[in-house]
Amino acid sequence: MRTLDVDLGDRAYPIQIGGGLLDSDYLASVIQGRQVLVVTNDCIAPLYLERVLSTLRDFDVATVVLQDGEHHKQIDTLDIIFSEALTNRFSRNATMVALGGGVVGDMVGFAAATYQRGIDFVQIPTTLLSQVDSSVGGKTGVNHRFGKNMIGAFHQPIAVLIDIHVLETLPQKEMSAGMAEVIKYGLLGDQEFLAWIEANIHLLMAKDTETVSIAIERSCQMKAEIVARDEREGGVRALLNLGHTFGHAIEAHLGYGGWLHGEAVGAGMVLAAHLSKAMGMLTESDVARIVAVCERANLPVSPPSGMTGDDFLKHMAVDKKNVDGRLRFVLMKSLGNAYVEEQVPSELLNYVLNACCS
């Protein structure tokens, strides 16, 4: 087992990474009260719900099984969680447990942030993407038809439990989606990690336990360090959005669930690379390297068929990362050296979008 800490003072919490954690007494050890609401979805429940419940025999436990899919990440779904908690008369000392991928984690985190004005919750991420990214950092929320994650709150979990063995049942498409976020960490701030990913991507895609463990640990370590410096995304945390401005536009255009989040981020990172090159920073070989590692992870490297530059601009106009109406992009001065840019010339952006969409 490996333990990382997210250093947020009195709201600090551990990230436990290892095999077999799902069956350990670790979850029970971090819960303070007696009431526990375990929320999962209909894909994960048959695989892991009973195993988690078996570790909570000494608690008063209720469960919610949601329908799987990004298109269920909406306000109406939250009512299912709230209703179960209220029906069981759960108090402010209750704990919610998110057993699932990023959709479950985001919704349960938001429900915990708002139920009786805030209760504890624990993240048990079951996809690579949620293990390396969305389960850490306290961003919670739901989608709106006008934009992704537009309604939410910052609410930190009390612990993150990452059992790497759950990836054995993860579909390869979901593995690819998670690899987009792993690659992101190399591109935004660690060129050595990027080189390691390139050298070991065949093992990562084959779910080699030790190799995947290293990738998860390094990704979580980088995110924990960034979150500790900038919890509410006032500065350096914005770098974690590399590829996301373009990616969120793709998701909104296709209707949430048309592409997996990680697939959209993969194409978004390639678009960010092309824009960085157009801005005079990355070289052609840098862009080719990014395209190659994404392709080896079986990620899309171009926008969806039929999506236009105007489609991107329409969706990006309502992105929550914008400031005073200005589009914000995370670009790369070089591989492993990302920064936030708010002054992209419109003609340059249009050129890149039209070229990549054609």
N, C-alpha and C positions, 0 to 999 in steps of 0.2 A: 504494500500500500504506500502511496505517496500522498503527502499532505501539503497543500498550499494555503496561504492565508490571504484574504482580501482585507487589506489594512485600512479600515474606515473608523478607527477609534472605537467608541462604544458600540458601533454597529458592525464591527469586524466579524468575519465568519470564515470557516474552513471550507476548502474544496478537497474532498477525499477521492482519490483515484486508485482503483485497483480491481482485481478480479474477485467475484464472489461477494461483493459488498451488499448486493440485494438481499442475501440470506443472513447477513450479520446482524448484530444487535446495535449497530451504529445509529440507525434511524431512531430507534427507541431512546437512545441515550441523549439525543439533542432536543427532544420534545419536552416542554416544560409542564403543560397541563395534561388533562386526561382525555380531552375531546380532540379527535382527529378526523378530518375529512380528506379522504384520498380521492383525487380526481385523475382520471385517465381517459383513454378513448377506446373505441371498439376494436381497434387493431392490436393495441398493447394489452388490453385487459385479459384476453385468453392466454397470453404468453407469460405475464409477470404479475398480475394483480394479486393472485392468491399467495404468491411467494412474499410479497410485501406485507399483505395482511397477516401472514403467519408470524411476522416479527412484531406485530402490534397487538398481541392477545391481551395484554394488560391494560389496554386503552378502550375508551368508548369510541368506536369507529363507525363512520358512515362512508359510503362510496358514491361517486358519480361517474358514469361511463358516457362520455360525449361521443358524437359522431366524428370520425376522422376527417381532416381536410382543412386547408386554409380558408375556404369559403365559409366555414363555421366559426371563424374567429371574429365574432361580432357581438354587439351589445346584447342581442336577444339570448345568446348562449350563456352569458353571464347569469341571467335570471335562473337558469337551471341550477347553477352552483349556489347562488344565494338562497334559493328556495329550499335546497337540501339542508343547508346550514341552519336556516330558520326553523324548518320543520323539526329538526333535532335539538332545537334550543341551544345552539352552540354559543358560547360566551366569548368575551374578549380574550380569554385565556386559551382558546382553541387554536389548533394548528392545521393549516392546509398543506397537503402534500401533492406536488405536481409530478405525476408519473407519466412521462411521454416526451414528445419532441418539443420544438419551439412553440408551436401553436398552443399546446396544453400549458407549457410553462408560462407563456406570456399571459394567457387568460387567468390562470390560477393566481399568478402574481398580482394581477390587477384586482381580482376578486378579494385577495387577502389584503391588499392595500386599502380597499374601500369598505370591506365588511366591518361594521361597527367601528369605522374610522381607522382600521388597521390592526391586523393580527399577524402572527408568525406564519411563515411558510417555508417549506423545504423543497428544493429542486432535485428530482431524480431524472435526469435527462436520458432518453433512450435512443437518440440518433446522434451520429457524429457531429452534425451541425449544432445541435443544442448542447452537446458536451463541450465543444471547443469555443462556443460563443454565447448563445442566447441565455443559457442558464446562469451565467456569471455577469454581475454588474447591475442588477436591479432594474433594468428597463422592462416595464410591463405594459400591456395594452391590447387593444383590439383595432381592427380595421374599420374604416368607413368607406362608403362607395366613392368618396372624393379623394381618398388617400390612405396609404398603409400606416398603421400604428398611429393614427391621428388622435386617438383617445386613449389616454393611459396615465401612468404615474411612475415615479422612481420609488421602488420599494424593494429593499434588499432582503434576500432570503436569510435564514439563520444558518443554513448549511447547504452545500451542494454535494450530492453523492453520485459519483460516476463509476458505474460498474462496467468495465470494458467488455465483459462477456456478453452483454446484451447486444453488441454489434454483430454477433454471430447470426442473428435473425434479421439483420438490417438488409433490405433489398439493395442491390448494387447502384440503382439510380439514386437512392438516398445517401449511399456512401459517396458518390460523386458530388452530390449537393454539399455534403459536409466538407469535402476536400476544398471547395471554393473558399470557405472561411479559413481553412488551414493555410492555403496558398496566400490568402490576403495578409496574414501576419508576416510572412516572409517579405512580401512586397512593400508593406508599409513601414517596416522597421528593423528587419533582420536579414541581411543578404546571405549570411552564413546558413540560416535556417532555410531560406529559399533554395540554396544549393543542396542542402541535405534532403529537402523534399524532392527535388529533381532526381537525385541519386537513388532515392528509396521509394519512388512513387509506385513501382510495381509491387513492392511489399505492402505498401499502404492500401492499394486497391485490392490486394489479396487478403486484407484484414489480418496480416501478421501481428500477433498480439503485442510483442515487445516493441515493434516499430510504431504501431498505432499508439501505444502507451506514451512513447516519447513525443509524438506529434501532439497528443492531447495535453500532456504536461506543459510543453513549451508554449502552446497556444494559450492555455489557461494562465500560465505565468505572465505572459505578455499582457493579456487582458486585465489581470488582477493589478498589475503595476500601473497600467493606464487609468483604471477606474479609481485606484487609491489616490492618484494625482488630480483627477478631474471627474468626480462622481456624476455631475449633472450636465456634462458635455458643454462646458463653457469654453473649452480650449482644446487640449491635446486629445481628449476622447473622441472628438470629431473624426480623427484619423481612422477610427474603426469603421467609418462609413465608406471606405474605399470600395468603389464599384456599386455602392448602394443607391446613389442618386439615379444612375441609369437603370439599375436593377429594379428599383421600386416602380419606375415608369413602365418597365416591361410587365411587371406583375399586374399593375393597374390596367394596362392596355388589354391584357389577355383575360382579365377577370381572375381574381385571386384563386390560385390552384391550377391555372393553365400551365404554368411552369412552376417547379419547385423553387423556393426562395434562393437556394444555393445555385441553381441553374441560372437564374436571372442575375445573381451577383457575379457568376463566372463571365457571362457576356458583358456585364457592366464593367468589370475590371479590364477587359480587353478594350472597351470603348474609352475608359479612362486612360489606358496606355496610348491609344491613338491620339487622344486629345493632348496628352503630355508631350508626345512627339511633335504634334502640330505647334505646341507652345515653345518648341525649341529645346526641350530637356531630354527626353528619352531618344535613343538612337533606333534605327530600323532593326538592328540586331536585338536590342532590349525588347522591343515589341514582339519580335518573332519568338523570343524566349518565353514571354508571358503566354502567347498563343499556344506554344508547344506544350507547356506544362499543364495548361487548362485542357488541351485536347487529350493529353495522356490520362487526365482524370475523367475523361468522357463528359466534359462540360461543353455547352454551347459557346462558341466564340464569335458569334454575330447575332444581331437582333432577330426576332421572330420574322418569318416571312410575311410580307405585307405591311409591316410596321414602318412608318415614315418618320422623317425628322420632325415634322409638325406634330406627330403623335407624341414623340418624346417631349417636345417643348410644352405641349398642353398638360401632360401629366407632371412634369417637373415643376411647373409653375405653382403647384399646390404642395410641393414637398415640404415637410415640417422643418427641414434643415435650412431652408431659406431664411435670410435675414433682411428685413425691410424691403422685401420684394426682389432681392438680388439672389440669383442662383449661386449655390455654394458647391464646389466640387473638391473632392480629394484627388489630387494629382500626384505625380511622382517626379521629383527632380532627378532621381536616379533610382535604380532598383534598390529597395530597402530604405528609401528616403522619401517618405510621403509628406505632403503639406496640404493645407486648406487654401483654396484659391476662390476669391469672390469677384475677380476682375477678368473673366474670360471674355474676349471680344466676341460679340454675337455672330459676326461673319465667320469667325474661326469655328465656333461651335456648330453653326449651320453646315459648314463645309464638312466637318468630321461626321456629323450625323447623317448627312445625305450620302457621303461616300460609303459609310458603313452599312447603310440601309439599302443601298442600290444593289 
